[in-house]
Amino acid sequence: MGLTLKGANVYSGSSFHPLDIAISHGRIVSVSGSGEEVLQLNDRFLVPGFVDVHVHLREPGFSYKETISTGSAAAAAGGYTTVCPMPNLDPVPDSLANLRRELSAIERGAAIHVVPYGAITRGQQGEELSDMEDMAPYVVAFSDDGRGVQSDERMEAAMRCAKSLDKPIVAHCEVNSLLRGGCIHDGRWAREHGFPGISSESEWRQVERDIGLVRRTNCRYHVCHISTKESVELIRRAKAEGLPVTCETAPHYLVLCEDDLQDEGRFKMNPPLRSAADREALRQGLLDGTIDCIATDHAPHSAEEKSRGLRGSAMGIVGLETAFPVLYSALVETGVMKLEQLIDKMTAAPRRIFGLPEVDLKPGSAADLTVLNLNAPHAIDSRRFRSLGRATPFEGRQVSAAVEMTICGGKIVYDGRNQL
């Protein structure tokens, strides 16, 4: 069945224009034609579907936290049409046989495009390399996310293998010997409240090491969820040097800092919320192109696992259903960045980095689209999440925009027009 979206402000890649979009058989066929069904969008904003290259969907192995079905439904509600789940699963996708378990779950349960990672090392243990060559045709990249690869030699070997396969290495950067039992950022708030801290050096020191390895291997290298001003500067210099280095940060690092902490599990994530100076450096890095894209690091846990305060709770928060409204309200409405810049960081940029199919809202493009309502004031309410996870530091936060509809492959996979 054909579908026409009428009356929207359509994103062209640099600006918005009033256009009608006609969809048929999963693709855009016209920017002025009509289909069998017409949806009046009433001056809403129509953009390419969001892409999140860093999520945790927990299946197989930890379906009490999240499943492919619930996680992809949460993604659709957040405006995402493509997500890339990390490999901290059971079994770990470190071989083609193990990866097939995840691919089968995706085929059964995904509401949107789900393109997985393969692990860098067997069991994510940082020792023997995974079966990277066998998995390469089926994965977006290789990562041991959740664990930094501690061995320089192992990381260099992984980079050389990934380079030969034309796949990126995507790194969770963390030096284990520098963690020292910390649970939040090693800063003013931790000292004042008596909490053990996680140093900034535990992140940036491994970023520094890996950039040195990129110089030797020329492997495409992407840094996960950077949180420190030192990481921003190291990556800025690497880019100026012409190295194939990219990175992401997450909404919570751009919006919050240690000053917002409360002794609740919903404020505990890895890396932790850093200082206000780190947050400002991240914002500047986003604006000057040092930080390429925004990813949520959506990491659901059970209510019990997140009920033990900052010391005892599991690391990780959910973010797919809050990312756009929080970022729009905190960064666009306040004048930190333009809407077009935010859309690029959530759509075209991650597609470019990871070689995902382009979506440009022109005839022939895939009909993976997100409809935004920029006049939808509401409070974040985790009770309404599709995700099984409820732990968000943005609980109760007032926002002014919402994802109103998500279309993936020409099909409406989320309709939130009556949700607010």
Buried (B, 14 or more C-beta within 10 A) or exposed (E): EBBBBBBBBBBBEEEBEEBBBBBBEEBBBBBEBEBEEBBEBEEBBBBBBBBBBBBBBBBBBBBEBBBBBBBBBBBBBBBBBBBBBBBBBEBBBBBBEBBEBBBEBBEEBBBBBBBBBBBBBBBBEBEEBBBBEEBBEBBBBBBBBBBBBBEEEBBBBBBBBBBEBEBBBBBBBBBEEBBEEBBBBBBEBBEEEEBBBBBBBBBBBBBBBBBBBBEEBEBBBBBBBBBBBBBBBBBBBBBEEEBBBBBBBBBBBBBBBBEBBEEBBBBBBBBBBBBBEBBBBBBBBBBEEBBBBBBBBBBBBBEEBBBEBBEEBBBBBBBBBBBBBBBBBBBBBEEBBEBBBBBBBBBBBBBBBBEBEEBBBBBEBBBBBBBBBBEBEBEBEBEEBBBBBBBBBBBEBEBBBBBBBBBBBBBBBBBBBEEE
